[in-house]
Amino acid sequence: MTEYPYNAKRRYKKWTDDEIRILKAYYGILPHHVIARLLDRSPYGVLMKAYKLGLKSDCPRGRIPKLLAKYIEKYYENRIKRYADL
């Protein structure tokens, strides 16, 4: 176990191998806030861990026009189906 000076406690729970595997599988496919809910983590924590692992996301950010929203959902559904066997 890691030694912390002055009895300092960790402010976050340690990432498990399973959580990292899920993050690598779905980062870039699902928005980070959805992954955060799946893993019971904060959205910022998911972003920081992905950054530290060197993961890149092609997930759109910001507001999406309603016309494009259903096409984007279909795109993500198809990509999720490909990764479902992990």
ZAMARGU-4260 file (C-alpha; in steps of 0.2 Angstrom, whole numbers, plus 5000, padded with zeros to 4 digits):
<rodrens>
0) 5000/5000/5000 | 5006/5018/4996 | 5013/5028/5011 | 5005/5045/5012 | 5013/5059/5022
5) 5004/5066/5037 | 4991/5052/5037 | 4983/5060/5021 | 4969/5049/5014 | 4965/5046/4996
10) 4951/5057/4989 | 4946/5045/4976 | 4944/5026/4975 | 4958/5017/4966 | 4954/5011/4948
15) 4952/4992/4946 | 4958/4982/4931 | 4940/4979/4926 | 4936/4998/4927 | 4951/5002/4916
20) 4946/4988/4903 | 4928/4996/4902 | 4935/5013/4900 | 4946/5008/4886 | 4932/4998/4878
25) 4919/5012/4878 | 4929/5029/4878 | 4926/5037/4862 | 4911/5027/4859 | 4900/5034/4874
30) 4901/5051/4881 | 4912/5052/4896 | 4897/5057/4908 | 4888/5040/4903 | 4904/5030/4906
35) 4905/5039/4923 | 4888/5033/4928 | 4892/5016/4923 | 4908/5015/4933 | 4901/5026/4948
40) 4914/5039/4945 | 4914/5057/4942 | 4914/5063/4924 | 4930/5073/4928 | 4938/5057/4935
45) 4934/5048/4919 | 4942/5062/4908 | 4958/5062/4919 | 4960/5043/4919 | 4957/5043/4900
50) 4970/5057/4898 | 4983/5047/4908 | 4980/5032/4898 | 4982/5041/4882 | 4965/5038/4876
55) 4957/5049/4862 | 4939/5052/4860 | 4929/5056/4843 | 4913/5058/4853 | 4905/5075/4849
60) 4905/5088/4862 | 4893/5103/4865 | 4875/5104/4858 | 4870/5093/4844 | 4856/5098/4832
65) 4841/5088/4835 | 4841/5082/4817 | 4858/5074/4819 | 4855/5067/4836 | 4846/5051/4830
70) 4859/5048/4817 | 4873/5049/4830 | 4863/5037/4842 | 4863/5024/4828 | 4881/5027/4825
75) 4885/5024/4843 | 4873/5009/4844 | 4883/5000/4830 | 4900/5004/4837 | 4894/4997/4854
80) 4888/4981/4846 | 4905/4978/4839 | 4913/4980/4857 | 4900/4970/4866 | 4910/4954/4865
85) 4925/4962/4875
</rodrens>
